[in-house]
Amino acid sequence: MKRFLTIAAAGAVLAACAQVSDVTRISGTVNADAIDEVNVVIPEMSIDTLVPVTDGKFYVEVPANPLVFGSVAAANYGVQFIPDGTEIDVVIGAESKAVSRKAGSVQAKFSSYQDRVMTIMNDFNTEAQAIMSDESLSDDERDARLEANYEAVTASFVDFNEQTVKENSDNIISLVAVQQASMLAEDTKVDSLLNLLSPALQQTDDVKKMRADIRIRMETAEGKMFKDFTIEDSDGKSVKFSDYVGKGKYVLVDFWASWCGPCKAEIPNIRNIYNKYHKKGLEVLSVAVWDQPQATKDTAKVYGVNWKQIINAQQVPTELYGIQGIPHIILFGPDGTILKRNLRGEEIEAEVAKYIK
């Protein structure tokens, strides 16, 4: 079954709470037609069971474990819960939710955190829209205020999640808080937060994966030498990354996909840089990841990609370089040294111009 974890539901909150029972009692209401059973799943506890729905109601008891998430799902509806040893009311329907009957429980804190995350996101968007619609601002002033808004919210969000980790180290909320912070914080900060988790959480696959990703990014950080990889391209030929990088020229590498809107938005910018700096010694390489080869070719043709390409790289380079989102643009030096990672927009040319006059 699908795990129902979203950015708004992937949170953490305000203080650890002792388990109050050995079981979690879930009372449910189904606000949708033609549903006669719900699926209750807790993967880490090997629970995957169907519970009958009678007159729109269902009831189930599961063992208490505040270190894991469970889900209740039916048709296209679902909700996540923490089996924290309290009584939880679940609603399945257009507005699915899980609410603990005990104030201060882990589930109650999780719900509060979801609300807080949504508030932060909404406040950020409201401020950004106000800045964008302020006609009294020049373009430079608008950009500066948008950047300041982003930096302020980012810092506040990371601090909020750090405090959440400290106050919930003995339950799953702390792990989700680290996951949220990891999207915005430096790897050193994320690593320090992971060290605050309970010994049991330290052994979970999620934490092991996060540590592995941090290690990979540190190994491919700015100043490190490039890592080579070999793939079979769309024509069945073996292609090496080192066929293009570390050959004595600066190389701007764009990891992208045809379905990625932001990726396609960067192509005109990259093309301008290619036209301006190619004769001065810059090579540009587009590496298609997570994509269908024909879609890559078609989109590259439409957008005028006339520089070198590696097609059908799929997840090989993204795993090797710890790339979690695209576009991810990296500038490599003549010997293959990673000069700058995660370039976007105007900063791409600014970085290239540091090395190629």
C-alpha positions in Angstrom: 0.0 0.0 0.0 1.1 3.5 -0.7 2.6 5.3 2.3 0.8 8.6 2.8 3.6 11.0 3.7 3.7 14.5 2.2 5.7 17.6 3.0 2.9 18.9 5.1 2.4 15.6 6.9 6.1 14.8 7.3 6.6 16.7 10.5 7.6 16.8 14.0 6.6 18.6 17.2 7.0 19.7 20.7 7.9 17.0 23.3 8.3 13.4 23.8 5.4 11.6 25.5 5.3 8.4 27.4 3.4 5.5 25.9 0.1 5.2 27.7 -1.0 1.8 26.6 0.4 -1.4 24.9 -2.2 -1.0 22.1 -3.5 1.8 19.9 -7.2 1.8 19.5 -8.4 3.2 16.2 -12.1 4.2 15.7 -12.9 5.1 12.1 -15.6 6.8 10.1 -15.8 6.4 6.3 -17.3 9.4 4.5 -17.4 7.8 1.1 -19.7 5.5 -0.8 -19.0 1.9 -1.8 -16.3 1.3 0.8 -16.9 -1.9 2.8 -13.3 -2.3 4.2 -10.2 -0.3 4.9 -6.6 -1.4 4.7 -4.5 -0.9 7.8 -0.7 -1.1 7.2 2.3 -0.7 9.5 5.2 -2.0 7.4 7.8 -2.0 10.2 5.5 -4.2 12.3 4.5 -6.5 9.4 0.9 -5.4 9.8 -1.2 -5.4 6.6 -4.8 -6.2 7.3 -8.2 -5.5 6.0 -10.8 -4.2 8.4 -14.5 -4.4 7.6 -16.6 -1.3 7.5 -20.2 -1.5 8.9 -22.6 1.3 8.6 -19.7 3.6 7.8 -17.8 2.7 10.9 -14.7 0.5 11.7 -12.6 -0.4 14.7 -9.1 -1.9 15.0 -6.5 -2.3 17.7 -2.8 -2.4 16.8 0.3 -2.7 19.0 1.7 0.6 20.3 5.0 1.7 18.8 5.7 5.5 18.6 8.8 4.8 16.4 6.8 4.0 13.3 4.1 5.3 11.0 1.0 3.4 10.0 -1.7 4.2 7.4 -5.4 3.6 6.9 -6.5 3.6 3.3 -9.5 2.8 1.1 -10.2 3.5 -2.6 -8.3 6.8 -3.3 -8.4 8.0 0.3 -5.9 7.5 3.1 -4.3 9.0 6.2 -1.2 8.4 8.2 -1.1 7.8 12.0 1.4 7.0 14.7 0.4 4.0 16.8 1.4 5.8 20.1 -0.8 3.9 22.5 -3.7 6.3 22.6 -7.2 6.2 21.2 -7.2 7.7 17.7 -10.2 8.8 15.7 -9.7 8.3 11.9 -11.9 9.8 9.1 -11.5 8.3 5.6 -12.9 10.4 2.8 -12.4 13.7 0.9 -10.9 15.2 4.1 -9.1 12.2 5.7 -7.6 12.8 9.1 -6.3 11.1 12.2 -6.9 12.8 15.6 -5.8 11.5 19.0 -8.2 11.7 21.9 -5.3 12.4 24.3 -3.8 15.9 24.5 0.0 15.9 24.3 0.2 12.4 22.7 2.7 11.8 19.9 -0.1 11.6 17.4 -1.5 14.9 18.7 1.9 16.6 18.4 2.2 15.2 14.9 -1.1 16.8 13.9 0.0 20.1 15.5 3.2 19.9 13.5 1.3 19.4 10.2 -0.6 22.5 11.0 2.5 24.5 11.8 4.2 23.4 8.6 1.2 24.5 6.5 1.2 27.8 8.3 4.9 28.4 7.5 4.3 27.5 3.9 1.3 29.7 3.6 3.0 32.7 5.2 6.0 32.3 2.9 3.8 32.2 -0.2 1.6 35.1 1.0 4.7 37.3 1.6 6.2 36.2 -1.8 3.0 37.1 -3.6 2.9 40.5 -1.9 6.4 41.2 -3.0 5.7 40.1 -6.5 2.6 42.3 -6.8 4.3 45.4 -5.3 4.6 47.7 -8.4 6.7 50.2 -6.4 9.7 47.9 -6.4 12.3 47.8 -9.1 13.3 44.4 -10.4 16.5 44.4 -8.3 14.6 45.4 -5.1 12.0 42.7 -5.8 14.7 40.0 -6.2 16.4 41.2 -3.1 13.2 41.0 -1.0 12.3 37.6 -2.4 15.7 36.3 -1.5 15.5 37.8 2.0 12.1 36.2 2.5 13.4 32.9 1.4 16.5 33.1 3.6 14.5 34.1 6.6 11.9 31.3 6.2 14.6 28.8 5.5 16.5 29.6 8.7 13.4 29.6 10.8 12.2 26.3 9.4 15.5 24.6 10.0 15.6 26.0 13.6 12.0 24.8 14.2 12.8 21.3 13.0 16.0 21.2 15.1 14.1 22.1 18.2 11.5 19.4 17.3 14.2 16.8 17.0 15.5 17.6 20.4 12.1 17.4 22.0 11.0 14.2 20.2 14.1 12.0 20.1 12.3 9.0 21.4 9.6 8.9 18.7 9.2 9.0 14.9 8.5 12.7 14.8 12.1 13.4 15.3 13.1 11.4 12.2 10.6 13.3 10.1 11.8 16.6 11.4 15.4 15.7 10.3 14.0 14.7 6.9 12.3 18.1 6.6 15.4 20.0 7.7 17.6 18.0 5.3 15.8 19.7 2.3 17.2 23.1 3.3 20.1 22.6 5.8 23.7 21.9 5.1 24.8 18.3 5.4 26.9 19.0 8.5 23.8 20.3 10.2 21.7 17.3 9.1 24.4 14.9 10.3 24.4 16.6 13.7 20.6 16.2 13.9 20.8 12.5 13.0 23.1 12.1 16.0 20.3 13.2 18.3 18.0 10.4 17.3 17.3 7.5 19.6 19.5 4.3 19.1 16.4 2.5 17.7 15.8 5.2 15.0 19.5 5.3 14.2 19.2 1.7 12.9 16.3 2.4 10.6 16.7 2.2 6.8 15.7 5.8 6.4 18.5 7.0 8.6 21.0 4.7 7.0 20.0 6.0 3.6 20.3 9.6 4.8 23.8 9.0 6.1 24.8 7.3 2.9 23.5 10.3 0.9 25.5 12.7 3.1 28.6 10.6 2.6 28.1 10.6 -1.2 27.6 14.3 -1.3 30.7 14.9 0.8 32.7 12.7 -1.5 31.5 14.7 -4.5 31.6 18.1 -2.8 33.1 21.2 -4.4 36.9 20.8 -4.5 36.7 17.0 -4.9 37.6 15.1 -8.1 34.8 13.9 -10.3 33.6 10.4 -10.1 33.4 8.4 -13.3 30.5 6.2 -14.4 29.7 4.1 -17.4 26.2 3.7 -18.9 24.7 2.1 -22.0 23.2 4.8 -24.1 20.0 4.7 -26.1 21.9 3.2 -29.1 23.3 0.4 -27.0 26.8 1.9 -26.9 28.9 2.1 -23.7 29.5 5.7 -22.7 31.8 6.9 -19.9 31.5 10.2 -18.1 35.3 10.5 -18.4 34.9 10.7 -22.2 33.8 14.3 -21.6 35.1 15.4 -18.2 38.7 15.7 -17.1 40.0 16.2 -20.6 41.6 19.5 -20.1 38.6 21.8 -20.6 36.0 23.4 -18.3 32.8 21.4 -18.6 29.3 22.6 -17.6 27.2 19.5 -16.9 23.4 19.7 -16.8 21.6 16.7 -15.2 18.1 17.0 -16.5 15.0 15.2 -17.9 12.4 16.0 -20.6 9.5 16.0 -18.2 11.1 18.5 -15.8 9.8 22.0 -16.3 12.6 23.8 -14.4 15.1 21.8 -16.4 13.6 23.0 -19.7 13.5 26.6 -18.4 17.3 26.5 -17.9 18.0 25.3 -21.4 17.9 28.8 -23.1 20.2 30.1 -20.4 22.6 27.3 -20.9 22.4 27.8 -24.7 23.4 31.4 -24.3 26.3 30.5 -22.1 27.4 27.8 -24.6 27.3 30.3 -27.5 29.2 32.9 -25.5 31.9 30.7 -24.0 32.3 27.6 -26.2 34.9 29.1 -28.5 36.8 30.3 -25.4 37.2 26.8 -24.1 33.9 25.8 -22.4 32.3 22.5 -23.1 28.6 21.8 -22.2 27.2 18.4 -21.5 23.6 17.4 -20.9 23.1 14.2 -19.0 19.5 12.8 -19.2 18.4 11.1 -16.0 15.2 9.4 -14.9 13.8 9.8 -18.5 12.7 7.9 -21.5 15.4 8.1 -24.2 13.1 9.1 -27.1 11.5 11.8 -25.0 15.0 13.1 -24.2 15.9 13.2 -27.9 12.6 14.9 -28.9 12.8 17.5 -26.2 16.4 18.3 -26.8 15.7 18.8 -30.5 12.7 21.1 -29.8 14.8 23.2 -27.3 17.8 23.4 -29.6 20.3 21.4 -27.5 23.2 21.4 -30.0 26.0 20.4 -27.5 27.2 17.1 -26.3 24.7 14.7 -24.6 24.6 11.5 -22.6 21.2 9.9 -23.0 19.7 7.1 -20.9 21.9 7.7 -17.8 18.8 7.1 -15.6 19.7 6.9 -11.8 23.4 6.0 -12.2 24.9 9.6 -12.0 22.3 10.8 -9.5 23.1 8.1 -7.0 26.8 8.6 -7.6 26.7 12.4 -7.0 23.9 12.4 -4.4 21.5 14.4 -6.6 18.0 14.5 -5.2 16.4 17.0 -7.6 16.9 18.3 -11.1 18.0 20.3 -12.8 21.4 19.9 -11.1 24.1 21.8 -12.9 27.8 21.3 -12.0 30.9 23.1 -13.3 34.0 20.9 -13.6 37.6 22.1 -14.0 40.0 21.0 -16.7 41.3 18.1 -14.6 37.9 17.0 -13.5 37.7 18.9 -10.1 34.2 19.8 -9.0 34.3 23.6 -9.0 30.6 24.4 -8.2 27.5 22.4 -7.7 23.8 23.1 -8.0 24.1 26.2 -10.2 20.9 27.9 -11.4 19.9 30.9 -13.4 22.2 33.9 -13.6 24.8 32.3 -11.2 25.7 29.8 -13.9 27.3 32.4 -16.1 28.7 34.2 -13.1 30.6 31.1 -12.1 31.7 30.3 -15.6 33.0 33.8 -16.0 35.3 33.4 -13.0 37.4 30.9 -15.0 36.8 31.7 -18.7 37.5 35.3 -19.7 
